[in-house]
Amino acid sequence: MDTISENACFGGVQGVYSHRSESCDCDMTFGLFLPAEAKDGPVPVLWYLSGLTCTHENAMVKASAQGWAAEQGIALIFPDTSPRGDDIANDEAFDLGQGAGFYVNATQNPWAPHFQMYDYITKDLTDLVFDKFPLDVTRQAITGHSMGGHGALTIAMRETGRFASVSAFSPICNPTDSDWGRRQFTAYLGFEEDEWAEHDASLLMAKHGFDGPVLIDTGTKDQFLDLLKPETLAQAAAAKRQEIIFRMQPGYDHSYFFVSTFMEDHITFHAEALYA
Ligand SMILES: N[C@@H](CCC(=O)N[C@@H](CSC=O)C(=O)NCC(=O)O)C(=O)O
Protein backbone atom coordinates (compact mmCIF):
# COMPACT_ATOMS: atom_id res chain seq x y z
CA MET A 1 0.00 0.00 0.00
CA ASP A 2 1.27 3.50 -0.84
CA THR A 3 0.31 6.73 0.86
CA ILE A 4 -0.71 9.38 -1.67
CA SER A 5 -1.62 12.08 0.84
CA GLU A 6 -2.50 12.61 4.51
CA ASN A 7 -4.08 15.86 5.74
CA ALA A 8 -5.17 16.91 9.19
CA CYS A 9 -8.97 17.07 9.18
CA PHE A 10 -11.41 17.77 12.06
CA GLY A 11 -8.83 16.59 14.60
CA GLY A 12 -8.18 13.40 12.66
CA VAL A 13 -6.56 12.53 9.34
CA GLN A 14 -7.97 12.39 5.83
CA GLY A 15 -5.75 10.01 3.89
CA VAL A 16 -5.63 8.81 0.30
CA TYR A 17 -3.92 5.50 -0.44
CA SER A 18 -3.29 3.20 -3.38
CA HIS A 19 -2.84 -0.55 -3.36
CA ARG A 20 -2.86 -3.60 -5.58
CA SER A 21 -6.24 -5.31 -5.83
CA GLU A 22 -6.05 -9.02 -6.58
CA SER A 23 -9.72 -9.16 -7.56
CA CYS A 24 -9.54 -6.23 -10.00
CA ASP A 25 -5.99 -7.12 -11.05
CA CYS A 26 -4.90 -3.48 -11.01
CA ASP A 27 -3.94 -0.70 -8.64
CA MET A 28 -6.86 0.98 -6.84
CA THR A 29 -7.12 4.24 -4.89
CA PHE A 30 -9.27 4.91 -1.81
CA GLY A 31 -9.81 7.61 0.79
CA LEU A 32 -9.92 6.94 4.53
CA PHE A 33 -10.85 9.42 7.26
CA LEU A 34 -9.64 8.47 10.73
CA PRO A 35 -11.09 10.43 13.67
CA ALA A 36 -8.89 11.54 16.57
CA GLU A 37 -10.03 8.53 18.64
CA ALA A 38 -8.17 6.19 16.26
CA LYS A 39 -4.93 7.26 17.99
CA ASP A 40 -6.12 5.33 21.07
CA GLY A 41 -7.51 2.18 19.45
CA PRO A 42 -9.87 0.70 16.87
CA VAL A 43 -12.83 2.86 15.86
CA PRO A 44 -16.14 1.98 14.16
CA VAL A 45 -16.31 2.29 10.38
CA LEU A 46 -18.81 3.74 7.91
CA TRP A 47 -18.29 2.70 4.30
CA TYR A 48 -19.39 5.27 1.69
CA LEU A 49 -19.94 3.94 -1.84
CA SER A 50 -20.06 6.58 -4.56
CA GLY A 51 -22.13 6.89 -7.72
CA LEU A 52 -21.66 7.04 -11.46
CA THR A 53 -18.67 9.05 -12.72
CA CYS A 54 -17.16 9.31 -9.23
CA THR A 55 -13.70 8.42 -8.02
CA HIS A 56 -12.76 8.03 -4.34
CA GLU A 57 -12.55 11.82 -4.27
CA ASN A 58 -16.07 13.15 -4.96
CA ALA A 59 -17.67 12.29 -1.64
CA MET A 60 -14.41 12.88 0.22
CA VAL A 61 -14.47 16.56 -0.82
CA LYS A 62 -18.20 17.24 -1.39
CA ALA A 63 -20.28 15.20 1.08
CA SER A 64 -19.43 17.17 4.27
CA ALA A 65 -19.01 13.88 6.09
CA GLN A 66 -15.76 14.20 8.04
CA GLY A 67 -16.95 16.76 10.59
CA TRP A 68 -19.97 14.67 11.59
CA ALA A 69 -17.87 11.49 11.62
CA ALA A 70 -15.32 13.23 13.86
CA GLU A 71 -18.10 14.17 16.30
CA GLN A 72 -19.12 10.51 16.50
CA GLY A 73 -15.59 9.03 16.49
CA ILE A 74 -16.31 7.07 13.31
CA ALA A 75 -13.94 6.33 10.42
CA LEU A 76 -15.05 6.78 6.80
CA ILE A 77 -13.91 4.71 3.84
CA PHE A 78 -14.29 6.16 0.34
CA PRO A 79 -13.53 3.48 -2.29
CA ASP A 80 -13.29 4.11 -6.02
CA THR A 81 -16.24 3.04 -8.20
CA SER A 82 -14.35 0.87 -10.70
CA PRO A 83 -10.95 -0.33 -11.83
CA ARG A 84 -9.15 2.25 -13.95
CA GLY A 85 -6.33 2.42 -16.49
CA ASP A 86 -5.50 2.77 -20.16
CA ASP A 87 -5.34 -1.01 -20.55
CA ILE A 88 -8.68 -1.60 -18.78
CA ALA A 89 -11.96 -1.87 -20.69
CA ASN A 90 -14.12 1.23 -20.91
CA ASP A 91 -17.19 2.60 -22.70
CA GLU A 92 -17.99 6.04 -24.04
CA ALA A 93 -21.18 6.19 -21.97
CA PHE A 94 -20.75 7.67 -18.49
CA ASP A 95 -22.86 4.88 -16.96
CA LEU A 96 -20.85 1.87 -18.13
CA GLY A 97 -17.21 0.93 -17.65
CA GLN A 98 -14.70 3.05 -15.74
CA GLY A 99 -16.51 5.07 -13.06
CA ALA A 100 -19.52 2.75 -13.30
CA GLY A 101 -18.62 -0.63 -11.82
CA PHE A 102 -22.08 -1.12 -10.24
CA TYR A 103 -20.48 -3.13 -7.38
CA VAL A 104 -20.86 -6.44 -9.24
CA ASN A 105 -18.38 -9.14 -10.27
CA ALA A 106 -18.45 -9.10 -14.07
CA THR A 107 -18.61 -12.49 -15.76
CA GLN A 108 -18.64 -11.21 -19.35
CA ASN A 109 -15.85 -9.98 -21.58
CA PRO A 110 -14.32 -7.47 -21.94
CA TRP A 111 -15.26 -6.57 -18.34
CA ALA A 112 -14.54 -9.78 -16.41
CA PRO A 113 -10.73 -9.49 -16.13
CA HIS A 114 -10.89 -6.30 -14.00
CA PHE A 115 -14.47 -5.35 -13.10
CA GLN A 116 -14.76 -7.34 -9.86
CA MET A 117 -16.10 -4.57 -7.65
CA TYR A 118 -18.22 -6.71 -5.31
CA ASP A 119 -15.16 -8.73 -4.30
CA TYR A 120 -13.01 -5.61 -4.28
CA ILE A 121 -15.19 -3.94 -1.65
CA THR A 122 -16.13 -6.98 0.41
CA LYS A 123 -12.77 -8.77 0.31
CA ASP A 124 -9.68 -6.95 -1.01
CA LEU A 125 -10.28 -3.51 0.46
CA THR A 126 -11.84 -4.97 3.60
CA ASP A 127 -8.80 -7.16 4.28
CA LEU A 128 -6.44 -4.26 3.61
CA VAL A 129 -8.05 -1.56 5.75
CA PHE A 130 -8.60 -3.78 8.78
CA ASP A 131 -5.00 -4.96 8.54
CA LYS A 132 -3.39 -1.54 8.11
CA PHE A 133 -5.55 0.85 10.16
CA PRO A 134 -7.06 0.95 13.68
CA LEU A 135 -10.59 -0.02 12.61
CA ASP A 136 -13.05 -2.15 14.58
CA VAL A 137 -14.16 -5.03 12.34
CA THR A 138 -17.07 -5.78 14.69
CA ARG A 139 -18.59 -2.30 14.20
CA GLN A 140 -19.27 -1.59 10.51
CA ALA A 141 -22.04 0.29 8.73
CA ILE A 142 -22.50 1.19 5.07
CA THR A 143 -24.02 3.98 3.01
CA GLY A 144 -23.79 5.34 -0.51
CA HIS A 145 -25.24 7.59 -3.18
CA SER A 146 -27.13 6.59 -6.32
CA MET A 147 -25.17 3.68 -7.88
CA GLY A 148 -23.35 3.62 -4.53
CA GLY A 149 -26.68 3.50 -2.70
CA HIS A 150 -27.49 0.43 -4.78
CA GLY A 151 -24.09 -0.98 -3.79
CA ALA A 152 -24.57 -0.23 -0.10
CA LEU A 153 -28.05 -1.77 0.05
CA THR A 154 -27.19 -4.90 -1.91
CA ILE A 155 -23.92 -5.53 -0.09
CA ALA A 156 -25.57 -4.98 3.31
CA MET A 157 -28.37 -7.43 2.54
CA ARG A 158 -26.02 -10.06 1.07
CA GLU A 159 -23.23 -9.88 3.67
CA THR A 160 -25.46 -11.09 6.46
CA GLY A 161 -24.43 -9.96 9.94
CA ARG A 162 -21.55 -7.77 8.83
CA PHE A 163 -23.20 -4.32 8.95
CA ALA A 164 -25.07 -2.91 11.92
CA SER A 165 -27.02 -0.45 9.74
CA VAL A 166 -27.40 0.63 6.14
CA SER A 167 -28.47 3.91 4.57
CA ALA A 168 -28.57 5.42 1.11
CA PHE A 169 -28.92 8.78 -0.60
CA SER A 170 -31.06 8.60 -3.77
CA PRO A 171 -30.20 4.94 -4.39
CA ILE A 172 -30.85 3.01 -7.59
CA CYS A 173 -33.48 0.73 -6.04
CA ASN A 174 -34.63 -1.64 -8.79
CA PRO A 175 -31.86 -1.92 -11.41
CA THR A 176 -33.30 -5.06 -13.01
CA ASP A 177 -36.24 -2.89 -14.16
CA SER A 178 -34.36 0.33 -14.96
CA ASP A 179 -32.10 1.72 -17.67
CA TRP A 180 -29.69 2.24 -14.76
CA GLY A 181 -29.21 -1.49 -14.37
CA ARG A 182 -30.51 -3.51 -17.29
CA ARG A 183 -27.89 -2.34 -19.78
CA GLN A 184 -25.06 -2.60 -17.26
CA PHE A 185 -26.12 -6.01 -15.91
CA THR A 186 -26.39 -7.33 -19.48
CA ALA A 187 -22.87 -6.08 -20.17
CA TYR A 188 -21.31 -7.23 -16.91
CA LEU A 189 -23.37 -10.33 -16.03
CA GLY A 190 -24.86 -11.49 -19.34
CA PHE A 191 -28.41 -12.09 -20.54
CA GLU A 192 -29.39 -14.60 -17.82
CA GLU A 193 -31.59 -12.35 -15.69
CA ASP A 194 -31.69 -14.80 -12.77
CA GLU A 195 -28.05 -13.78 -12.19
CA TRP A 196 -29.10 -10.16 -11.75
CA ALA A 197 -31.46 -10.63 -8.80
CA GLU A 198 -28.66 -10.76 -6.23
CA HIS A 199 -27.78 -7.18 -7.23
CA ASP A 200 -31.25 -5.63 -6.97
CA ALA A 201 -32.09 -3.95 -3.64
CA SER A 202 -35.86 -4.31 -4.06
CA LEU A 203 -35.64 -8.01 -4.91
CA LEU A 204 -33.21 -8.63 -2.05
CA MET A 205 -35.48 -6.69 0.32
CA ALA A 206 -38.45 -8.84 -0.71
CA LYS A 207 -36.42 -12.03 -0.25
CA HIS A 208 -34.18 -11.38 2.77
CA GLY A 209 -34.75 -7.92 4.21
CA PHE A 210 -31.97 -6.48 6.37
CA ASP A 211 -31.36 -7.43 9.99
CA GLY A 212 -31.00 -3.88 11.31
CA PRO A 213 -32.18 -0.33 10.71
CA VAL A 214 -32.38 1.15 7.20
CA LEU A 215 -32.51 4.84 6.25
CA ILE A 216 -33.29 6.02 2.70
CA ASP A 217 -33.40 9.66 1.56
CA THR A 218 -34.36 10.72 -1.96
CA GLY A 219 -35.20 14.19 -3.28
CA THR A 220 -38.61 14.92 -4.78
CA LYS A 221 -36.87 16.98 -7.50
CA ASP A 222 -34.31 14.28 -8.28
CA GLN A 223 -33.81 14.40 -12.04
CA PHE A 224 -33.25 10.63 -12.12
CA LEU A 225 -36.31 9.52 -10.10
CA ASP A 226 -37.68 7.40 -12.97
CA LEU A 227 -34.41 5.48 -13.06
CA LEU A 228 -34.05 5.15 -9.28
CA LYS A 229 -37.54 3.72 -8.57
CA PRO A 230 -37.60 4.36 -4.78
CA GLU A 231 -41.28 3.36 -4.68
CA THR A 232 -40.36 -0.25 -5.54
CA LEU A 233 -38.01 -0.50 -2.57
CA ALA A 234 -40.52 1.17 -0.27
CA GLN A 235 -43.20 -1.34 -1.28
CA ALA A 236 -40.85 -4.30 -0.80
CA ALA A 237 -39.76 -3.00 2.62
CA ALA A 238 -43.34 -2.47 3.77
CA ALA A 239 -44.32 -5.97 2.61
CA LYS A 240 -41.30 -7.40 4.48
CA ARG A 241 -42.16 -5.40 7.64
CA GLN A 242 -38.59 -4.04 7.45
CA GLU A 243 -37.45 -1.51 10.05
CA ILE A 244 -36.92 1.46 7.73
CA ILE A 245 -36.98 5.24 7.64
CA PHE A 246 -37.94 6.13 4.08
CA ARG A 247 -38.02 9.85 3.26
CA MET A 248 -38.80 11.85 0.14
CA GLN A 249 -37.08 15.19 0.78
CA PRO A 250 -39.06 18.07 -0.72
CA GLY A 251 -37.26 20.17 -3.32
CA TYR A 252 -33.95 18.29 -3.35
CA ASP A 253 -32.26 16.98 -6.50
CA HIS A 254 -29.63 14.27 -7.08
CA SER A 255 -26.55 16.36 -6.38
CA TYR A 256 -24.03 16.49 -3.57
CA PHE A 257 -25.86 19.57 -2.26
CA PHE A 258 -28.59 17.08 -1.34
CA VAL A 259 -26.14 14.48 0.02
CA SER A 260 -24.30 17.00 2.17
CA THR A 261 -27.57 18.43 3.51
CA PHE A 262 -28.60 15.09 5.03
CA MET A 263 -25.16 13.70 5.87
CA GLU A 264 -25.50 14.62 9.55
CA ASP A 265 -28.73 12.61 9.78
CA HIS A 266 -27.10 9.57 8.19
CA ILE A 267 -23.99 9.62 10.36
CA THR A 268 -26.07 10.08 13.52
CA PHE A 269 -28.30 7.20 12.40
CA HIS A 270 -25.30 4.92 11.91
CA ALA A 271 -23.67 6.03 15.17
CA GLU A 272 -26.77 4.90 17.09
CA ALA A 273 -26.43 1.43 15.58
CA LEU A 274 -22.63 1.24 15.87
CA TYR A 275 -22.60 2.27 19.56
CA ALA A 276 -25.72 0.28 20.57
N1 LIG B 1 -22.70 13.08 -15.84
C1 LIG B 1 -24.04 12.63 -15.79
C2 LIG B 1 -24.57 12.58 -14.38
C3 LIG B 1 -23.67 11.84 -13.47
C4 LIG B 1 -24.10 12.01 -12.04
O1 LIG B 1 -25.02 12.72 -11.70
N2 LIG B 1 -23.38 11.30 -11.20
C5 LIG B 1 -23.73 11.34 -9.81
C6 LIG B 1 -24.11 9.97 -9.39
S1 LIG B 1 -25.43 9.37 -10.43
C7 LIG B 1 -25.68 7.76 -9.95
O2 LIG B 1 -24.87 6.99 -9.62
C8 LIG B 1 -22.53 11.85 -9.03
O3 LIG B 1 -22.34 11.51 -7.90
N3 LIG B 1 -21.73 12.69 -9.69
C9 LIG B 1 -20.51 13.20 -9.12
C10 LIG B 1 -20.62 14.54 -8.48
O4 LIG B 1 -19.58 14.96 -7.90
O5 LIG B 1 -21.67 15.16 -8.47
C11 LIG B 1 -24.92 13.54 -16.57
O6 LIG B 1 -24.35 14.51 -17.05
O7 LIG B 1 -26.11 13.28 -16.65
The ligand as a Tripos MOL2 file, in Angstrom:
@<TRIPOS>MOLECULE
LIG
   22    21     1     0     0
SMALL
NO_CHARGES

@<TRIPOS>ATOM
      1 N1        -22.7030   13.0800  -15.8410 N.3       1 LIG1
      2 C1        -24.0360   12.6350  -15.7870 C.3       1 LIG1
      3 C2        -24.5690   12.5820  -14.3770 C.3       1 LIG1
      4 C3        -23.6660   11.8420  -13.4710 C.3       1 LIG1
      5 C4        -24.0970   12.0120  -12.0410 C.2       1 LIG1
      6 O1        -25.0180   12.7180  -11.7000 O.2       1 LIG1
      7 N2        -23.3790   11.3010  -11.1960 N.am      1 LIG1
      8 C5        -23.7250   11.3380   -9.8050 C.3       1 LIG1
      9 C6        -24.1090    9.9670   -9.3880 C.3       1 LIG1
     10 S1        -25.4350    9.3670  -10.4260 S.3       1 LIG1
     11 C7        -25.6760    7.7630   -9.9500 C.2       1 LIG1
     12 O2        -24.8750    6.9860   -9.6220 O.2       1 LIG1
     13 C8        -22.5300   11.8530   -9.0320 C.2       1 LIG1
     14 O3        -22.3370   11.5090   -7.9040 O.2       1 LIG1
     15 N3        -21.7260   12.6920   -9.6930 N.am      1 LIG1
     16 C9        -20.5150   13.2000   -9.1240 C.3       1 LIG1
     17 C10       -20.6160   14.5420   -8.4770 C.2       1 LIG1
     18 O4        -19.5790   14.9630   -7.8990 O.co2     1 LIG1
     19 O5        -21.6740   15.1640   -8.4730 O.co2     1 LIG1
     20 C11       -24.9150   13.5410  -16.5700 C.2       1 LIG1
     21 O6        -24.3450   14.5130  -17.0540 O.co2     1 LIG1
     22 O7        -26.1110   13.2810  -16.6500 O.co2     1 LIG1
@<TRIPOS>BOND
     1     1     2 1
     2     2     3 1
     3     2    20 1
     4     3     4 1
     5     4     5 1
     6     5     6 2
     7     5     7 1
     8     7     8 1
     9     8     9 1
    10     8    13 1
    11     9    10 1
    12    10    11 1
    13    11    12 2
    14    13    14 2
    15    13    15 1
    16    15    16 1
    17    16    17 1
    18    17    18 2
    19    17    19 1
    20    20    21 2
    21    20    22 1
@<TRIPOS>SUBSTRUCTURE
     1 LIG1         1 GROUP 0 **** ****
